[in-house]
Amino acid sequence: MQSIQFNVRTSAQIQFVNIDNQIHDAIKKSGVTDGICVVFVPHTTAGVTINENADPDVVRDMIMEMNKVIPHQDGYHHVEGNSAAHIKSSLFGPSVSLIIEGGRIIYGTWQSVYFCEFDGPRTRRVFVKIVSD
């Protein structure tokens, strides 16, 4: 099976975008009912993570604390001025793996997959690879 690609358009420098629906559509399109789904973000200033979807304050708090630990300006040497975005991307990582059973992702009660923008606003690519058992 080939990878399925979709775009995510962000509107802020740092933003978390829930991509559950796009991943679910990719799984449905694949026809796979049991297997593994890998979500990959091919950008050095963006990432992907799994976290709570019930309370939007969780995402807000994550961004707030991340900016305290890794401020936008901190005497970085990288000429482009986006070193903080590179650091955040490395900490979050470029991919997550998900288990598919019965055509659906196995999530914890409040979990969702988030595309993490650290150098926006931009239009970014996300790849989904689904492998059957």
Secondary structure as UniProt FT lines:
FT   STRAND          4..9
FT   STRAND          15..18
FT   HELIX           20..30
FT   STRAND          35..40
FT   TURN            44..45
FT   STRAND          46..52
FT   HELIX           56..69
FT   TURN            79..80
FT   HELIX           83..92
FT   STRAND          95..101
FT   TURN            102..103
FT   STRAND          104..105
FT   TURN            109..110
FT   STRAND          111..117
FT   STRAND          123..132
//
